[in-house]
Amino acid sequence: MKTKKEELNLFNLIWIGFSFIAGITFTASFSTILSTTNPEASVGVHIYWIFALEGLIAFLCAWSFARLVQIHPQANGGGGQYARTAFNKFWGLMTGLLNYAVIPVIGMGLMVTMVRANFDNLSGYHGGNWGSWGSWGNLYLDLIAYALYMFASSIIFFGIKKYKYFATIIGYMTWGITILLIIFGLVAGFIQPLNDPNNHTGFVGQSTNIKLGFDNFVNTFTTCFFAFAGIETFITTGKNIKNRDKNMPIAIIVIMILTTVFYIAFTALVMFAVRQENWSGNPNKEIFQGFSAKWLRDFGSILVIVCTMLMRFNSSLQITLFGGATLEPLASQKFLPDALRRENKENVPVGGIIVTIIGFTITFILFILIPDIIQGATERPSPFDYATLSSTASILLISIYIVVIVAAITHGFKKNMKVKWWEYLGWFLTIGFIIFIFAMYLKGLITSFTNPYDSDGEIDIQKLVAASFQIIYFTAIVVTAVCVYYIAYKKD
């Protein structure tokens, strides 16, 4: 039997999945989880086994999606559809809304690392001093990032074919630049002792004495877990995969191994190449500081900025399209207006994408614009950096994973699919672990209110705003699900 042109083979699966998930921007959180300037939050060299653990947990979560694709031929709706068939329509709606609500938060992380993280010299707060743009620098840079996002989202309306063509070109460009960065990083690491008579080891040498505790471990885990996000999006395309029963499990294994190895290897590269004592900011740019030639350092900074912006621009394209497509199954099940599931002649879910863009704008106002304005007015650094946004997205993803894993276990108990003993064991251990992470995360939010003071004994407004918005956002999802189901849907 001939394969349809639109079907994805095993190589396509691995390339698309790996390219969608992995990238150099995960290091944006290193200034808080690795830097020696913040020893209480740093995990030091523990980051290696933490990434390995993250990869294992992410694999077990992704594996539940992969197995459920096999008993859902259309794979329409992803986690929401799986919860609906395992439990009931309410949990299908709840999971579908969680799946949709995480998209704008991921988008905010993309915006922050698209521009702001590359120009911390303009907006950053280092050693008690603001960058050259002062306390309002974040606002200016984030507005530029929002404008770039709007441009990226507009490309989708030209059709899926043009979108795929555009995304493919950017993908090859970013990975080409990434290979160059790896080469330069290795060279910088080897010549560093020759250029530095004191042989500074920066955060590498000092971080070996870091004491790992629950707080910095949980903070690091939730921050870095975001780096593995995306697999649950990609594997829901079950009906477009050739021999999905065989290819999907293989693809999941290869993608998660490649992603985990890449993160560990690139982390080691950064630690090897960056040797300055007061390490902060974007570490990818710091890789080139080991070179004595100024033109080479400048070239390196430009290379990192171009790579990061292209990568985040491409991710904005994909996440917006996925957001529009995610609303389709909810509309098909009559939870949302029918207009949100219709596609134009270019196979673009226009209504869903417009709603997604509006959702991005609202989330941008809550999580970025308002904190930026507060930062400018109070001259206190905003906590809504990449680490905070990625932690928020990670908790939403963990909530989805808990439901989907339980759905997989339920289908196994119901004999709807054959589940092996090691899958049961892995899923039960994963649920227990991520529930613990979830509980510790909530404990941290509560602590923001029980102890709202900064190191100077003054009330930390930014800290309270960050905790409040995260609680409000999560609560709004639950309230929306209850209202839609029991007031709108059940009434009909």
Solvent accessible surface area in square Angstrom, and as a share of the most:
residue,aa,sasa,rsa
1,M,238,1.06
2,K,190,0.80
3,T,62,0.36
4,K,132,0.56
5,K,204,0.86
6,E,109,0.49
7,E,48,0.22
8,L,40,0.20
9,N,65,0.34
10,L,54,0.27
11,F,142,0.59
12,N,48,0.24
13,L,0,0.00
14,I,34,0.17
15,W,74,0.26
16,I,71,0.36
17,G,0,0.00
18,F,31,0.13
19,S,31,0.20
20,F,36,0.15
21,I,15,0.08
22,A,5,0.04
23,G,5,0.05
24,I,0,0.00
25,T,9,0.05
26,F,10,0.04
27,T,0,0.00
28,A,23,0.18
29,S,3,0.02
30,F,0,0.00
31,S,32,0.21
32,T,39,0.23
33,I,0,0.00
34,L,0,0.00
35,S,0,0.00
36,T,24,0.14
37,T,77,0.45
38,N,57,0.29
39,P,78,0.49
40,E,157,0.70
41,A,25,0.19
42,S,0,0.00
43,V,0,0.00
44,G,0,0.00
45,V,49,0.28
46,H,51,0.23
47,I,0,0.00
48,Y,65,0.25
49,W,115,0.40
50,I,0,0.00
51,F,1,0.00
52,A,47,0.36
53,L,45,0.22
54,E,0,0.00
55,G,5,0.04
56,L,98,0.49
57,I,10,0.05
58,A,4,0.03
59,F,37,0.16
60,L,18,0.09
61,C,1,0.00
62,A,0,0.00
63,W,20,0.07
64,S,0,0.00
65,F,3,0.01
66,A,0,0.00
67,R,28,0.10
68,L,0,0.00
69,V,0,0.00
70,Q,50,0.22
71,I,54,0.27
72,H,15,0.07
73,P,73,0.46
74,Q,110,0.49
75,A,4,0.03
76,N,63,0.32
77,G,20,0.19
78,G,2,0.01
79,G,1,0.01
80,G,7,0.06
81,Q,39,0.17
82,Y,0,0.00
83,A,0,0.00
84,R,68,0.25
85,T,60,0.35
86,A,4,0.03
87,F,73,0.30
88,N,74,0.38
89,K,81,0.34
90,F,32,0.13
91,W,105,0.37
92,G,2,0.02
93,L,0,0.00
94,M,15,0.06
95,T,0,0.00
96,G,5,0.05
97,L,21,0.10
98,L,9,0.05
99,N,10,0.05
100,Y,28,0.11
101,A,11,0.09
102,V,4,0.02
103,I,1,0.00
104,P,6,0.04
105,V,1,0.00
106,I,18,0.09
107,G,1,0.01
108,M,0,0.00
109,G,0,0.00
110,L,6,0.03
111,M,1,0.00
112,V,4,0.02
113,T,1,0.01
114,M,1,0.00
115,V,4,0.02
116,R,22,0.08
117,A,21,0.16
118,N,0,0.00
119,F,55,0.23
120,D,33,0.17
121,N,93,0.48
122,L,34,0.17
123,S,3,0.02
124,G,13,0.13
125,Y,92,0.35
126,H,73,0.33
127,G,85,0.81
128,G,48,0.46
129,N,105,0.54
130,W,59,0.21
131,G,15,0.14
132,S,91,0.59
133,W,101,0.36
134,G,24,0.23
135,S,9,0.06
136,W,93,0.33
137,G,0,0.00
138,N,12,0.06
139,L,25,0.12
140,Y,101,0.38
141,L,4,0.02
142,D,0,0.00
143,L,80,0.40
144,I,83,0.42
145,A,0,0.00
146,Y,44,0.17
147,A,61,0.47
148,L,50,0.25
149,Y,1,0.00
150,M,71,0.32
151,F,118,0.49
152,A,0,0.00
153,S,1,0.01
154,S,45,0.29
155,I,17,0.08
156,I,0,0.00
157,F,72,0.30
158,F,129,0.54
159,G,1,0.01
160,I,33,0.17
161,K,175,0.74
162,K,121,0.51
163,Y,24,0.09
164,K,120,0.51
165,Y,154,0.58
166,F,73,0.30
167,A,15,0.11
168,T,65,0.38
169,I,75,0.38
170,I,8,0.04
171,G,9,0.08
172,Y,136,0.52
173,M,90,0.40
174,T,6,0.03
175,W,36,0.12
176,G,35,0.34
177,I,22,0.11
178,T,1,0.01
179,I,100,0.51
180,L,76,0.38
181,L,0,0.00
182,I,59,0.30
183,I,89,0.45
184,F,43,0.18
185,G,0,0.00
186,L,85,0.42
187,V,66,0.38
188,A,0,0.00
189,G,1,0.01
190,F,146,0.61
191,I,48,0.24
192,Q,17,0.08
193,P,59,0.37
194,L,149,0.74
195,N,72,0.37
196,D,26,0.14
197,P,127,0.80
198,N,110,0.56
199,N,79,0.41
200,H,64,0.29
201,T,56,0.32
202,G,0,0.00
203,F,0,0.00
204,V,41,0.23
205,G,33,0.32
206,Q,91,0.41
207,S,1,0.01
208,T,80,0.46
209,N,125,0.64
210,I,26,0.13
211,K,184,0.78
212,L,59,0.30
213,G,36,0.35
214,F,136,0.57
215,D,104,0.54
216,N,11,0.06
217,F,21,0.09
218,V,11,0.06
219,N,55,0.28
220,T,0,0.00
221,F,0,0.00
222,T,3,0.02
223,T,2,0.01
224,C,6,0.03
225,F,3,0.01
226,F,14,0.06
227,A,11,0.08
228,F,4,0.02
229,A,14,0.11
230,G,4,0.04
231,I,2,0.01
232,E,9,0.04
233,T,18,0.10
234,F,16,0.07
235,I,0,0.00
236,T,19,0.11
237,T,51,0.30
238,G,0,0.00
239,K,110,0.47
240,N,52,0.27
241,I,5,0.03
242,K,73,0.31
243,N,93,0.48
244,R,64,0.23
245,D,87,0.45
246,K,151,0.64
247,N,18,0.09
248,M,0,0.00
249,P,22,0.14
250,I,78,0.40
251,A,0,0.00
252,I,0,0.00
253,I,72,0.36
254,V,48,0.28
255,I,0,0.00
256,M,5,0.02
257,I,101,0.51
258,L,75,0.38
259,T,0,0.00
260,T,19,0.11
261,V,88,0.51
262,F,23,0.10
263,Y,2,0.01
264,I,49,0.25
265,A,57,0.44
266,F,3,0.01
267,T,0,0.00
268,A,41,0.31
269,L,12,0.06
270,V,0,0.00
271,M,7,0.03
272,F,65,0.27
273,A,0,0.00
274,V,3,0.01
275,R,34,0.12
276,Q,66,0.29
277,E,61,0.27
278,N,119,0.61
279,W,0,0.00
280,S,38,0.25
281,G,14,0.14
282,N,13,0.06
283,P,0,0.00
284,N,3,0.01
285,K,30,0.13
286,E,33,0.15
287,I,0,0.00
288,F,0,0.00
289,Q,84,0.37
290,G,5,0.05
291,F,14,0.06
292,S,94,0.61
293,A,36,0.28
294,K,132,0.56
295,W,178,0.62
296,L,25,0.12
297,R,65,0.24
298,D,63,0.32
299,F,81,0.34
300,G,0,0.00
301,S,25,0.16
302,I,104,0.53
303,L,19,0.09
304,V,0,0.00
305,I,29,0.15
306,V,63,0.36
307,C,0,0.00
308,T,5,0.03
309,M,52,0.23
310,L,38,0.19
311,M,19,0.08
312,R,22,0.08
313,F,21,0.09
314,N,15,0.08
315,S,17,0.11
316,S,2,0.01
317,L,0,0.00
318,Q,38,0.17
319,I,8,0.04
320,T,0,0.00
321,L,28,0.14
322,F,34,0.14
323,G,0,0.00
324,G,0,0.00
325,A,48,0.37
326,T,11,0.06
327,L,5,0.03
328,E,40,0.18
329,P,10,0.06
330,L,7,0.03
331,A,0,0.00
332,S,46,0.30
333,Q,34,0.15
334,K,136,0.58
335,F,14,0.06
336,L,40,0.20
337,P,88,0.55
338,D,48,0.25
339,A,55,0.42
340,L,20,0.10
341,R,98,0.36
342,R,152,0.56
343,E,105,0.47
344,N,55,0.28
345,K,190,0.80
346,E,73,0.33
347,N,94,0.48
348,V,0,0.00
349,P,8,0.05
350,V,46,0.26
351,G,23,0.22
352,G,0,0.00
353,I,0,0.00
354,I,81,0.41
355,V,55,0.32
356,T,1,0.00
357,I,23,0.12
358,I,94,0.48
359,G,18,0.18
360,F,1,0.00
361,T,38,0.22
362,I,97,0.49
363,T,5,0.03
364,F,7,0.03
365,I,70,0.36
366,L,54,0.27
367,F,0,0.00
368,I,0,0.00
369,L,41,0.20
370,I,57,0.29
371,P,0,0.00
372,D,1,0.00
373,I,78,0.40
374,I,34,0.17
375,Q,2,0.01
376,G,5,0.04
377,A,74,0.57
378,T,50,0.29
379,E,110,0.49
380,R,61,0.22
381,P,64,0.40
382,S,14,0.09
383,P,37,0.23
384,F,1,0.00
385,D,49,0.26
386,Y,11,0.04
387,A,12,0.10
388,T,26,0.15
389,L,1,0.00
390,S,1,0.00
391,S,11,0.07
392,T,8,0.04
393,A,0,0.00
394,S,0,0.00
395,I,5,0.03
396,L,3,0.01
397,L,0,0.00
398,I,0,0.00
399,S,13,0.09
400,I,1,0.00
401,Y,6,0.02
402,I,36,0.18
403,V,20,0.11
404,V,0,0.00
405,I,0,0.00
406,V,53,0.31
407,A,0,0.00
408,A,0,0.00
409,I,10,0.05
410,T,26,0.15
411,H,8,0.04
412,G,4,0.04
413,F,130,0.54
414,K,109,0.46
415,K,175,0.74
416,N,77,0.39
417,M,17,0.08
418,K,170,0.72
419,V,20,0.11
420,K,116,0.49
421,W,186,0.65
422,W,94,0.33
423,E,3,0.01
424,Y,48,0.18
425,L,93,0.46
426,G,11,0.11
427,W,0,0.00
428,F,107,0.44
429,L,118,0.59
430,T,1,0.01
431,I,22,0.11
432,G,43,0.41
433,F,48,0.20
434,I,0,0.00
435,I,85,0.43
436,F,71,0.30
437,I,0,0.00
438,F,41,0.17
439,A,54,0.42
440,M,34,0.15
441,Y,29,0.11
442,L,75,0.37
443,K,111,0.47
444,G,40,0.38
445,L,16,0.08
446,I,103,0.52
447,T,55,0.32
448,S,12,0.08
449,F,90,0.38
450,T,102,0.60
451,N,78,0.40
452,P,19,0.12
453,Y,113,0.43
454,D,38,0.20
455,S,120,0.78
456,D,119,0.62
457,G,54,0.52
458,E,92,0.41
459,I,91,0.46
460,D,31,0.16
461,I,81,0.41
462,Q,3,0.01
463,K,61,0.26
464,L,46,0.23
465,V,22,0.13
466,A,8,0.06
467,A,2,0.02
468,S,31,0.20
469,F,31,0.13
470,Q,17,0.07
471,I,68,0.34
472,I,99,0.50
473,Y,29,0.11
474,F,60,0.25
475,T,68,0.40
476,A,50,0.39
477,I,13,0.07
478,V,55,0.31
479,V,78,0.45
480,T,59,0.35
481,A,0,0.00
482,V,61,0.35
483,C,53,0.32
484,V,27,0.15
485,Y,26,0.10
486,Y,124,0.47
487,I,112,0.57
488,A,51,0.40
489,Y,46,0.18
490,K,117,0.50
491,K,167,0.71
492,D,157,0.82
